[in-house]
Amino acid sequence: MSKFLNVEISAEDKAQTDKILNALLERKLVTGGQFIKAPARFWWQDKIVDMDYLTVTSFTVLKHKTAIVELASQMSEETVPLIRFSEFEGSPSCLNGLKKLWHEPT
């Protein structure tokens, strides 16, 4: 049985999020994505930086993790793209839908 993952990928603007998500979708590595825009504050190059930031959230399976990291890193314009994964459990109908997307037995 597959391990299902929530994936979050950061970007500085909408153009970057579009570029990253479209590349992942074309290769069928993720289900789709939500764009979350929010103010952010973080340490960067020995300074605290404030800016608006975007995060793309989506779902995937463990077998796509390495390909997602490689592709998102190539597509990102950030020096250090933030790419995070967390395992999740979902309702049977949710998990069956994800399995069908990747042609896995339900």
GUKOL-275446 format. One line per 5 residues: their letters; for each residue x, y, z of C-alpha. Coordinates in pm, whole numbers. Layout:
a> X:Y:Z | ...
END
This chain:
mskfl> 0:0:0 | 123:349:-86 | 215:611:167 | 30:933:93 | 200:1266:142
nveis> 98:1627:168 | 354:1839:-14 | 417:2211:35 | 642:2414:-193 | 730:2778:-132
aedka> 764:3050:-393 | 809:3425:-399 | 535:3505:-651 | 244:3367:-855 | 453:3318:-1168
qtdki> 686:3083:-979 | 399:2887:-823 | 235:2846:-1164 | 561:2728:-1322 | 630:2474:-1045
lnall> 276:2338:-1017 | 227:2311:-1394 | 551:2112:-1430 | 445:1873:-1150 | 96:1832:-1297
erklv> 226:1763:-1648 | 427:1473:-1508 | 134:1357:-1291 | 344:1380:-973 | 79:1565:-769
tggqf> -301:1585:-764 | -334:1960:-817 | -267:2248:-588 | -389:2529:-373 | -207:2859:-365
ikapa> -181:3009:-19 | -56:3367:1 | 36:3508:339 | 273:3751:501 | 595:3588:616
rfwwq> 888:3676:839 | 1207:3474:847 | 1584:3483:883 | 1765:3525:552 | 2135:3608:513
dkivd> 2173:3728:874 | 1868:3957:854 | 1504:3923:941 | 1302:3964:622 | 931:4049:587
mdylt> 752:3974:261 | 441:3823:111 | 502:3458:33 | 320:3184:-154 | 294:2816:-77
vtsft> 157:2551:-312 | -2:2261:-128 | -90:1930:-288 | -101:1554:-239 | 126:1284:-373
vlkhk> 259:938:-299 | 595:843:-153 | 727:701:-480 | 710:1053:-636 | 895:1233:-354
taive> 1243:1237:-513 | 1109:1343:-854 | 910:1627:-692 | 1214:1757:-504 | 1429:1747:-819
lasqm> 1170:1910:-1047 | 1054:2175:-798 | 1417:2265:-725 | 1488:2305:-1098 | 1175:2516:-1155
seetv> 1218:2737:-848 | 1396:3069:-871 | 1470:3067:-498 | 1820:3006:-367 | 1679:2763:-112
plirf> 1334:2640:-217 | 1134:2511:77 | 988:2173:-14 | 816:1990:272 | 642:1656:295
sefeg> 423:1510:566 | 252:1175:570 | -125:1179:610 | -418:948:649 | -745:1031:480
spscl> -1095:901:446 | -1135:583:240 | -1298:778:-45 | -1012:1030:-48 | -744:761:-51
nglkk> -927:559:-317 | -945:869:-538 | -570:919:-500 | -502:554:-577 | -710:577:-895
lwhep> -515:882:-1008 | -192:682:-993 | -354:356:-1117 | -301:168:-792 | -532:-105:-659
t> -807:32:-435
END
